[in-house]
Amino acid sequence: MLVANYADKKSGTIAGLPIDADGKLGQAVDTHDFGPATMPHMILSDPGNSYVFVPCKGGPYIAQFAFDAATGKLTPNEPDRIASPPRSGPRHMAFHPGKNVAYVINEQAMTVIAYSFDRGSGLLAELQTISTLPEGVPATGKGLSTAEIEVHRSGKFLYGSNRGHNSIVIYRIDDAGRLTLIGHETRTIKKPRHFSIDPTGTLLLVANQDGDSVSVFRIDQGTGGLTPVGEPVAAGRQPSFVGVLLLP
């Protein structure tokens, strides 16, 4: 199990923990300390499970590691990071299911950056930067920040969440992995801290942190558009994560 940790601007670390046969976690077999104010916000392996990436929101950069899946060892790649634009705040990351492309959503800049991914070297290279906001909406507005990002299992669409603007942004993915804005879904959404697409690719569920609820949308498989499914469901105080588990 791979874990990213930070405490405000005081520390920033990652760790790899072994999972025993009985499901219990062992002591960390590898740790890395990025230092104060780096704020590693996520840790993610590539689809081949050979490399690991850490968007460091305060860096701002994305750390790049080679990963030994047998031992859990993380070895800094060369180079060990790819720089993000100043004050952009790289937050979460998602790989395309069929292309050598990864996407990073930037919390402060209100952008998504598409990166090409070299499966041989494990390195990222920037392809494209695109806003998460509608044209004419400044990224410097009060309370604006992004949160989650996810690629649809079809590989045709990319989704991201905008807090402050209270929307899910929808992009189409072309053959090269580049993005074109489709639009924004705002109905019933209130500070979308997190969202998840269910494993079948049919539904998108949004955790409304300021709505104390979860909104459910049906995904149009042809256009990527979202249609509300009923009214939002109460989810306790300030939900910050939503996931779907399919039971047998």
C-alpha positions in Angstrom: 0.0 0.0 0.0 1.3 3.4 -1.0 0.5 6.5 1.2 1.0 10.2 0.8 1.0 12.4 3.9 1.3 16.1 4.8 0.4 18.3 7.7 -0.4 21.8 6.5 3.0 23.2 5.4 5.0 21.5 8.1 5.8 18.2 6.4 5.4 16.1 3.3 6.2 12.3 3.1 5.3 9.1 1.3 5.6 5.5 2.4 5.2 2.0 1.1 3.7 -0.5 3.6 3.6 -4.3 3.0 0.2 -6.1 3.2 0.4 -9.4 5.1 -1.4 -12.6 4.0 -4.1 -11.9 6.7 -4.6 -8.4 5.3 -2.8 -6.6 8.1 -0.3 -3.8 7.3 3.3 -4.1 8.2 5.8 -1.5 9.0 6.8 0.8 6.2 9.5 -0.7 3.9 10.3 2.6 2.3 9.7 6.2 3.0 10.6 9.5 1.4 10.5 13.0 2.9 10.0 15.9 0.5 10.4 18.5 3.2 8.2 21.3 4.6 5.6 23.0 2.4 5.7 20.4 -0.4 2.3 19.0 0.5 2.2 15.7 -1.4 -1.5 15.2 -2.1 -1.7 11.9 -3.8 0.4 8.8 -4.7 -0.4 6.8 -7.8 1.2 4.0 -9.8 1.1 3.8 -13.6 -1.1 1.1 -15.2 1.9 -1.2 -15.6 2.8 -0.9 -11.9 6.4 0.0 -12.7 6.4 3.6 -11.8 4.9 5.9 -9.1 4.0 9.6 -9.2 3.3 12.1 -6.4 1.6 15.4 -7.2 3.2 17.8 -4.6 0.7 20.6 -4.3 3.2 23.0 -2.6 6.3 22.0 -4.6 4.9 22.6 -7.0 5.9 19.5 -9.0 5.2 15.9 -9.7 7.7 13.5 -8.1 8.7 10.6 -10.3 9.8 7.2 -9.0 10.7 3.7 -10.3 8.7 1.1 -8.3 9.6 -2.4 -7.3 6.2 -4.1 -6.8 7.9 -7.1 -5.2 9.7 -5.2 -2.4 7.7 -1.9 -2.3 11.0 0.0 -2.9 10.6 3.5 -4.5 13.7 4.8 -6.3 13.7 8.4 -7.5 13.7 8.5 -11.3 16.1 10.6 -13.4 14.9 13.4 -13.3 13.1 12.9 -10.0 10.4 15.4 -10.7 8.7 17.4 -13.4 8.0 21.0 -12.5 4.5 22.5 -12.4 3.8 26.1 -13.1 4.4 28.4 -10.1 1.5 28.5 -7.6 -0.5 26.0 -9.7 -1.0 23.4 -6.9 -0.9 20.0 -8.6 -3.5 18.0 -6.6 -4.8 14.7 -8.1 -3.7 12.6 -11.1 -5.3 10.0 -13.4 -4.0 7.7 -16.2 -5.8 7.1 -19.4 -6.8 3.4 -19.6 -5.5 2.8 -23.1 -3.1 5.7 -24.0 0.3 6.6 -22.7 -1.2 9.8 -21.2 -1.8 11.1 -17.7 -3.8 14.0 -16.5 -3.1 16.2 -13.4 -5.7 18.7 -12.0 -4.2 21.9 -10.5 -5.9 23.2 -7.4 -4.9 26.8 -7.5 -4.5 27.4 -11.2 -7.9 25.8 -12.1 -6.3 23.9 -14.9 -5.7 20.3 -16.1 -2.4 19.4 -17.6 -2.2 16.4 -20.0 1.2 14.6 -19.9 2.6 12.0 -22.3 3.9 9.0 -20.4 7.0 7.0 -21.5 6.5 3.4 -20.4 10.2 2.7 -20.9 11.7 5.5 -18.9 8.7 6.2 -16.6 8.9 10.0 -17.3 6.2 12.5 -18.0 6.3 15.3 -20.6 3.7 18.1 -20.9 1.3 17.9 -23.8 -1.4 20.4 -23.1 -2.8 22.8 -20.5 -6.5 23.6 -20.4 -8.7 25.6 -18.0 -11.3 23.8 -15.8 -13.6 26.9 -15.9 -15.9 28.3 -18.6 -14.5 30.9 -20.9 -14.5 34.3 -19.3 -14.5 33.1 -15.7 -11.2 34.2 -14.0 -9.3 31.6 -12.1 -8.5 34.1 -9.4 -12.1 34.3 -8.1 -12.8 34.0 -4.3 -13.1 30.4 -3.1 -12.2 28.8 -6.4 -10.2 25.5 -6.3 -10.2 22.2 -8.0 -10.4 18.8 -6.4 -10.8 15.4 -8.1 -10.1 14.1 -11.6 -11.1 10.9 -13.3 -11.0 9.3 -16.8 -14.1 7.4 -17.9 -13.4 3.7 -18.5 -14.2 4.2 -22.2 -11.2 6.5 -22.5 -13.4 9.0 -24.3 -14.0 11.5 -21.5 -12.3 13.2 -18.6 -14.1 14.8 -15.6 -12.8 17.2 -12.9 -14.4 19.0 -10.0 -14.5 22.8 -9.4 -15.1 24.0 -5.9 -16.4 27.6 -5.7 -17.7 27.4 -9.2 -19.6 24.3 -8.0 -19.4 22.2 -11.1 -18.1 19.1 -12.8 -16.1 20.0 -15.9 -16.4 17.6 -18.8 -13.8 17.1 -21.6 -13.6 14.9 -24.7 -10.3 13.0 -25.2 -9.0 12.8 -28.8 -6.8 10.1 -30.3 -3.6 11.8 -29.1 -4.9 12.2 -25.6 -5.6 15.9 -25.8 -8.7 17.5 -24.3 -11.5 19.5 -25.7 -14.0 21.2 -23.4 -17.6 19.7 -23.6 -19.2 21.8 -20.8 -19.9 22.0 -17.1 -22.6 20.3 -15.0 -23.8 22.5 -12.1 -27.2 21.1 -11.1 -27.4 20.2 -7.3 -23.6 20.5 -6.9 -22.3 22.3 -3.9 -18.5 22.4 -3.3 -17.6 19.0 -5.0 -14.8 17.9 -2.8 -14.7 14.5 -4.5 -16.5 12.4 -7.1 -16.4 8.8 -8.4 -17.5 7.1 -11.5 -19.0 3.7 -10.7 -17.1 0.6 -12.1 -19.6 0.1 -14.9 -19.0 3.6 -16.2 -22.8 4.3 -15.9 -23.0 6.7 -13.0 -21.0 9.6 -11.6 -21.5 10.4 -7.9 -20.5 13.8 -6.4 -19.7 14.4 -2.7 -21.2 17.8 -2.0 -19.2 19.1 1.0 -21.3 22.2 1.4 -24.6 20.3 0.6 -24.2 17.5 3.1 -25.2 15.2 0.3 -24.3 13.1 -2.7 -25.6 13.9 -6.2 -25.9 11.1 -8.7 -25.7 11.6 -12.4 -26.2 9.2 -15.4 -23.4 9.4 -17.9 -24.3 9.7 -21.6 -22.0 7.1 -23.2 -22.0 8.9 -26.5 -21.6 12.6 -25.4 -20.1 12.3 -21.9 -22.9 14.6 -20.6 -24.4 14.2 -17.2 -28.1 13.9 -16.3 -29.3 14.0 -12.6 -30.8 10.8 -11.2 -33.3 11.9 -8.7 -32.6 14.4 -5.9 -29.3 14.5 -3.9 -29.1 12.0 -1.1 -28.3 13.1 2.5 -24.7 11.9 3.4 -24.0 13.4 6.8 -22.0 16.5 7.6 -19.5 17.7 4.9 -18.8 14.5 2.9 -15.3 14.6 1.4 -15.2 11.2 -0.4 -17.7 9.0 -2.3 -17.0 5.6 -3.7 -18.9 2.7 -5.2 -18.5 -1.0 -4.2 -20.3 -3.5 -6.3 -21.5 -6.4 -4.1 -21.7 -10.0 -5.4 
